[in-house]
Amino acid sequence: MTATLTGSNDAWRARSLRAVWHPCTQMKAHGAPDGPQADSTPLIAIASAEGPWLVDVEGRRYLDGISSWWTNLFGHGHPAIRSALVDQLSRLDHTMLAGLTHAPVVELSERLAALTGLGHAFYASDGASATEIALKMSAHYWRNAGKPGKNRFVALQGGYHGETAGALGVTDIAIFREAYAPLVRLSTTVASPDARGARGGESAADVAHRAARDLGAWLAEHHEETAAFIVEPLVQCATGMAMHDPAYLREARALCSAFGVHLVVDEIAVGFGRTGTMFAHQQAGIRPDFICLSKGLTGGTLPLAAVLTTDAVYDAFYDDDAARGFLHSHSYTGNPLACRAALATLDIFERENVLAVNVERAGMVDGFLAPLHAHERVRNARRLGMIWAWDIVGAPANFARRYARHALDRGLLLRPIGATLYAMPPYVLEDDTARHLADGALAALEATLAEAEPSLFDDEKALP
Ligand SMILES: *Cc1c(COP(=O)(O)O)cnc(C)c1O
């Protein structure tokens, strides 16, 4: 039996609810498989996608305002990525990467090194695995360097680095972590430089400086047990698009160097142009010890992650003794198809001058979003590169879920995080699609606010 592109949404929904365990989802919120579609959390069966549009089995179109969980860069079904994949599939689908190599993985590694100034790319298939790899490499580096006691990590309050057991140790989002606390070796968290934390008269740089002092105080006491500090540079996305001043990254870099602790930048969400530069940490002019990449790496087509590091780290593993090597592996490490998709993605950045074009594009989108920025219930309207966010004051209970439904009703995929509405669209919006996004986002806000009396607190445990 093969999947068909048609059929009723209800039929696919029922089959999906019986057969599939959906991610980041309380399944009961979708209603019973044979019961009515849950009003507050509909399940939509997608049949196809093109550019910024997702099309359901009944032909309804939804603008992908969150790039399918921050993965898609240039729209769905991009012809250049598609033809690179078809070509690769006709040559080499997959091979293991221990004892063998291939052109796509070599070329991608060379190009990522040229773009970041770090190298020795190590591959996995998702972001959480990239986090695991960076943490394991860092601790193993210190062990090889004769300091096995340096095996703990420090992270930011509200940080998110994935949900496997190791990554959860540096993820500070209660709903993802609570149930698994006994399984996880929790890291210390230090103050977030979130610019919204400004106290009377403070600038974003002042907040950054204050947060860096917190990190510095912690490192001063604990650097001998600490392998690495991990940070999402410039935007802590999963906690609600918390943005900070690049000064924080400069101070963190200096502190990590002074105390002999690795700096890991998790560019999984913010890499590949989201914040306006190819990589977010570049806005601070710093060189980290590790970079984690995933999500946009393949333009949003196939799962792939990479960790890049310094020669110093690499050299500490290079030895006659096998046990001093980095023996981590995944079956699909360096999958040729995924690497080809990534190469095609990097080609688009070069050929289409994407970062410069995005400056213009973001300005155009901002024009359409002006009424939302100015809405009386919006606070902290903010944008960095191609990421927009708005905090809703007095948001009604279950704001995120209700808003998402009103957005779907208007042909728009937007999923707020708690009381923070955000948009992270593919880099292909034109006047018509930007207007659709802006008008739909505003109308969905009005509809959500009209539906319920505001409550003083948001009782929802929101899921991005
Ligand atoms: C999404 C994300 C991850 C985890 O990536 P997965 O592919 O979902 O495992 C890690 N870090 C950040 C900053 C992310 O946004």
The ligand as an SDF file (V2000), in Angstrom:
LIG
                    3D

 15 15  0  0  0  0  0  0  0  0999 V2000
   16.1850   22.3620   17.5050 C   0  0  0  0  0  0  0  0  0  0  0  0
   17.3780   22.6360   18.3290 C   0  0  0  0  0  0  0  0  0  0  0  0
   18.1770   21.6090   18.8280 C   0  0  0  0  0  0  0  0  0  0  0  0
   17.8320   20.1420   18.6480 C   0  0  0  0  0  0  0  0  0  0  0  0
   17.8050   19.7580   17.3160 O   0  0  0  0  0  0  0  0  0  0  0  0
   16.9580   18.4410   16.9400 P   0  0  0  0  0  0  0  0  0  0  0  0
   17.2850   18.2070   15.5150 O   0  0  0  0  0  0  0  0  0  0  0  0
   15.5200   18.8090   17.1550 O   0  0  0  0  0  0  0  0  0  0  0  0
   17.3960   17.3530   17.8330 O   0  0  0  0  0  0  0  0  0  0  0  0
   19.3000   21.9370   19.5520 C   0  0  0  0  0  0  0  0  0  0  0  0
   19.6150   23.2270   19.7650 N   0  0  0  0  0  0  0  0  0  0  0  0
   18.8820   24.2440   19.3130 C   0  0  0  0  0  0  0  0  0  0  0  0
   19.3170   25.6420   19.5650 C   0  0  0  0  0  0  0  0  0  0  0  0
   17.7200   23.9870   18.5970 C   0  0  0  0  0  0  0  0  0  0  0  0
   16.9370   24.9880   18.1950 O   0  0  0  0  0  0  0  0  0  0  0  0
  1  2  1  0
  2  3  1  0
  2 14  2  0
  3  4  1  0
  3 10  2  0
  4  5  1  0
  5  6  1  0
  6  7  2  0
  6  8  1  0
  6  9  1  0
 10 11  1  0
 11 12  2  0
 12 13  1  0
 12 14  1  0
 14 15  1  0
M  END
$$$$
